[in-house]
Amino acid sequence: MEVAAIARIVLRVVHALAAVIWLGGGLYYMLAVRPLRRGSGPQALEVAQRAQEGFRRWSMAATALLVGSGVALMFDRLSDGQGTLSYVALLATKVVAGGLALWLAWSVRPRRAGTARSVRWAFGSGWAILVLGTVAYVLGVLLSVLYPPDPGAGFR
């Protein structure tokens, strides 16, 4: 197996794992940390804030890997000239959904006290971020199933 084929497989695995970490973190936040933030007393809030801070590094790394590997994979797949209109439409929908999820996640990240950003808006956006990220993930799986890659082809 040539180096380019191995690189393509590694990119796909990195992309999928980064998406799982990113979505898993969102699910963890919405189902475990967010309710804890509303918990009883300052101890619950402190634990929730420490959990959020601890995951932030993973989230930032996963986002960078997700975007970087996704761009490389997108250009690789489209460079062969065989991308059908339906493939491009699904890919565009995936990119828009994922881009919106990342933009929302970045725009509602925790701010210092005293900012004008509405806390209620930020918490309400959590489900939208999670849904958009899930749509992007499912579309990625669908693209892989409908248009299976040829790992042995190497980069074009």
C-alpha positions as CSV (number, residue, x, y, z in Angstrom):
1,M,0.0,0.0,0.0
2,E,1.4,3.4,-0.9
3,V,2.0,6.3,1.4
4,A,-0.8,8.4,-0.1
5,A,-3.3,5.7,0.4
6,I,-2.3,5.3,4.1
7,A,-2.5,9.1,4.5
8,R,-6.1,9.1,3.1
9,I,-7.1,6.4,5.6
10,V,-5.5,8.3,8.5
11,L,-7.3,11.5,7.4
12,R,-10.6,9.7,7.4
13,V,-10.0,8.2,10.8
14,V,-8.9,11.5,12.3
15,H,-11.9,13.3,10.8
16,A,-14.3,10.7,12.2
17,L,-12.7,10.6,15.7
18,A,-12.6,14.4,15.9
19,A,-16.3,14.5,15.0
20,V,-17.1,12.0,17.6
21,I,-15.2,13.9,20.3
22,W,-16.8,17.2,19.3
23,L,-20.4,15.8,19.2
24,G,-19.8,13.6,22.3
25,G,-18.6,16.7,24.2
26,G,-21.7,18.6,23.1
27,L,-23.9,15.7,24.2
28,Y,-22.0,15.5,27.5
29,Y,-22.5,19.3,28.1
30,M,-26.2,19.3,27.3
31,L,-27.1,16.2,29.3
32,A,-24.6,16.3,32.2
33,V,-22.9,19.6,32.7
34,R,-25.8,22.0,31.8
35,P,-28.2,20.4,34.3
36,L,-25.4,20.5,36.9
37,R,-25.0,24.3,36.3
38,R,-28.6,24.6,37.5
39,G,-27.8,22.4,40.5
40,S,-28.0,23.2,44.1
41,G,-25.4,25.7,45.2
42,P,-22.0,27.0,44.3
43,Q,-20.3,23.6,44.5
44,A,-22.4,22.3,41.7
45,L,-21.6,25.4,39.6
46,E,-17.9,25.1,40.3
47,V,-17.8,21.4,39.3
48,A,-19.7,22.3,36.1
49,Q,-17.3,25.1,35.3
50,R,-14.3,22.9,35.9
51,A,-15.7,20.2,33.7
52,Q,-16.3,22.7,30.9
53,E,-12.8,24.1,31.2
54,G,-11.3,20.6,31.2
55,F,-13.1,19.7,28.0
56,R,-12.4,23.0,26.2
57,R,-8.9,21.9,25.2
58,W,-10.2,18.7,23.7
59,S,-12.9,20.6,21.9
60,M,-10.4,23.1,20.4
61,A,-8.1,20.3,19.2
62,A,-11.1,18.3,17.8
63,T,-12.3,21.4,16.0
64,A,-8.9,22.1,14.4
65,L,-8.5,18.4,13.4
66,L,-12.1,18.3,12.1
67,V,-11.7,21.3,9.9
68,G,-8.2,20.5,8.7
69,S,-8.9,16.9,7.8
70,G,-12.3,17.8,6.3
71,V,-10.8,20.4,4.0
72,A,-8.1,18.0,2.8
73,L,-10.7,15.2,2.3
74,M,-13.1,17.5,0.5
75,F,-10.5,18.6,-2.0
76,D,-9.2,15.1,-2.5
77,R,-12.7,13.8,-3.3
78,L,-13.6,16.6,-5.6
79,S,-10.3,16.6,-7.5
80,D,-11.1,13.4,-9.4
81,G,-13.8,15.1,-11.4
82,Q,-16.4,12.4,-10.7
83,G,-18.4,14.3,-8.1
84,T,-22.0,14.1,-9.1
85,L,-24.4,16.9,-8.5
86,S,-26.1,14.9,-5.7
87,Y,-22.7,14.3,-4.1
88,V,-21.8,18.0,-4.2
89,A,-25.3,19.0,-2.9
90,L,-24.9,16.6,0.1
91,L,-21.4,17.7,0.7
92,A,-22.4,21.4,0.6
93,T,-25.3,20.7,3.0
94,K,-22.8,18.9,5.3
95,V,-20.3,21.8,5.1
96,V,-23.0,24.4,5.8
97,A,-24.5,22.4,8.8
98,G,-21.0,21.8,10.2
99,G,-19.9,25.4,9.6
100,L,-23.0,26.7,11.4
101,A,-22.5,24.4,14.3
102,L,-18.9,25.5,14.7
103,W,-19.8,29.2,14.3
104,L,-22.5,28.9,16.9
105,A,-20.2,27.0,19.3
106,W,-17.5,29.7,18.9
107,S,-20.0,32.6,19.2
108,V,-21.5,31.2,22.5
109,R,-18.4,30.1,24.2
110,P,-18.2,31.3,27.8
111,R,-17.3,35.0,28.1
112,R,-16.1,37.0,31.0
113,A,-18.7,38.5,33.4
114,G,-20.2,41.7,32.3
115,T,-20.5,41.0,28.6
116,A,-23.7,41.8,26.7
117,R,-24.1,38.3,25.4
118,S,-27.3,36.7,26.7
119,V,-26.7,33.6,28.9
120,R,-30.2,32.3,28.0
121,W,-29.4,32.6,24.2
122,A,-26.2,30.7,24.8
123,F,-27.9,27.9,26.6
124,G,-30.7,27.7,24.1
125,S,-28.2,27.4,21.3
126,G,-26.7,24.3,22.7
127,W,-29.4,22.1,21.2
128,A,-29.1,23.9,17.9
129,I,-25.3,23.3,17.9
130,L,-25.8,19.6,18.7
131,V,-28.5,19.1,16.0
132,L,-26.4,20.9,13.3
133,G,-23.3,18.9,14.3
134,T,-25.3,15.7,14.2
135,V,-26.7,16.5,10.7
136,A,-23.2,17.2,9.5
137,Y,-22.0,13.9,11.0
138,V,-24.9,11.8,9.5
139,L,-24.4,13.4,6.1
140,G,-20.7,12.5,6.3
141,V,-21.6,8.9,7.0
142,L,-24.2,9.0,4.2
143,L,-21.7,10.4,1.8
144,S,-19.2,7.6,2.7
145,V,-21.9,4.9,2.2
146,L,-23.4,6.3,-1.1
147,Y,-20.0,7.3,-2.5
148,P,-17.4,4.9,-1.0
149,P,-13.9,6.1,-1.2
150,D,-11.1,4.1,-2.9
151,P,-8.4,4.1,-0.2
152,G,-5.9,2.5,-2.6
153,A,-6.2,5.3,-5.2
154,G,-3.8,7.6,-3.3
155,F,-4.1,11.4,-3.5
156,R,-4.9,12.9,-6.8
